[in-house]
Structure formats: C-alpha cells, structure tokens
C-alpha cells in the first residue's frame, strides 16, 4: 500500500509540473510578441517568472515567482494525487 501511495504522489507531481510548465509556456507565447524598442513584458503563471526590459532596464529572472510556482506545483501535485487516489479506490 505505501508503494502505491508513493506512485500516486509521483504521478500527481509529474502531472502538476506539466500543467504549470504548460501554463508558463502559454503565458510566454502570448506575451512575447513585442517589436517595439520600448516594449517590456512579463510572463509566468500563476506568478511572473521573467521580466523583459529595454536597453535602459535589464532583463530579470524573478526568483520569487519561480519558487512560488514550484510551491504551487507541489501543492497541486498533492491535490492531483489525492483525486487520482479517490477515483482508483472506487
């Protein structure tokens, strides 16, 4: 039984990481189309992870957003594994 539980947690974590990565990719693809010199954009979901600047403002990786997105993926993974466990128990 504990082996099955760890497999469910692993599956839930993988599914949630894929969901968060897909959401961040979609956020990047939607927000990156900027052809102006003075254009700035941010992307990331649910928290911004990157800020593109101009020649006066440097690009930044927002590490707080990266860490919060990982935390969201872990919590979402636990929720997904719980839901999968409930459906497989029936």
N, C-alpha and C positions, 0 to 999 in steps of 0.2 A: 504493500500500500504506500509506504513512503517513497518508493521509486516512482510510482505513478504520479504522486503529488509533485515530485521534482520535475518530471517530464512535463506536467501541465504548466508549472511555473516557467519552465524553459520555453515552451510553446507560446505562452502568453507574452513573455518578454520579447521574443522574436517578432510576434505579430505586432505588438505595440511599437517596437522600434521601427518596423517597416512603415507603420502608419504615420509616425512622427516624421520619419525621413521623407515620405511621400508628400506630406503636408508642407514641409520646408522646401522641397523641390518645386512644388506648385507655387508657393509664395515667391520663390526666386524667379521662376519663369514669368509670373505676372508682373513683378515689379522691376525687372531688369531692363526693360525696353525704354531707354532714355538716351537720346542722341545729342542733347544739349551739353555745352561745356559746364554750365552752372547747375546741372541736374544732380541731385542727391537722392538716394533711395535706401530703404532698409528692407530687409526681408527676414523671415523666420516665423514659425507658427508653433506653438501659441505665443512664444516670446521672441522678440527680434534677436538674431544672432550675428548680423553683419550690417554695417553702415558704410555705404559707399559715399565718399566725399568728392570734392572738386580739387582743383590744383591748389587751393588755399586750405582745404580741410582734408586731412589724410583719411584713408580707409581704416575702419576699426572692426575688429572681431569683438563682439560683445560677449565676454566670457560668462557674465552673469546669466545672460539669456541661454547660452549653451548648457550651463549647469542646470538651469531651471527646466529646460527642455528634456534633459536626461532624467531629471526627477519626475517630470510628467510621464515620460515613457515607462519608468519603473512602476509608478502608481497605476498607470493604465494597464501595464502588463499583469500586475496582481489582479486587477479587476477582470481582465480578459480571461486569465487562468481560472478565476472563481466562476465566471459564467460558463466556460467550457466544462469545468468540473460538475457544475449543476446539471448541464444537459447530458453529460455522459453517465451521471448517476442514475438517471431515469431509465 
